[in-house]
Amino acid sequence: MTILVACLLTGKGTWAEVTKLTNNADWEKILLVTNDFGQKNYSPSKADKTKIIAVDDMSNATAIRNFLQPSFDGLFGEVAVNLTSGTGNVHMAVLSALLKSGAGIRLVIPTETGFEEL
């Protein structure tokens, strides 16, 4: 089973897309990278499988990567990644932390019945 890592930050309608992605597939684990606002206001439907990681999205990519690294260590195999929501500095940090963890990544978007790999 695949682990999902998704950004849950800014962008009109992006929370709905992330929610659709989390709900339309059977993920082993879901890691959502968000900020304080997202941590306080987002309620994951699969709370038992979801870990919310709040970052300072105004920090530079290196600082965010260093913060994320411990949460991503040990993610071996294939990890599905969605970067629809958020900003470039967070996206770069997520990708860097995942690649440094040794995980293989594939970019995914939600579909009506699951997800599609890009």
RAFENBEL-V418817 format. One record per helix or strand. SS is the DSSP state (~ for helix, > for strand). FROM is the first residue (numbers start at 1). TO is the last residue. If there is no record, write none. Layout:
BEGIN
ss->[SS | SS]
from->[FROM | FROM]
to->[TO | TO]
END
This chain:
BEGIN
ss->[> | ~ | > | ~ | > | ~ | > | ~ | > | >]
from->[3 | 14 | 29 | 36 | 50 | 61 | 78 | 88 | 104 | 115]
to->[8 | 23 | 34 | 41 | 54 | 72 | 82 | 101 | 110 | 117]
END
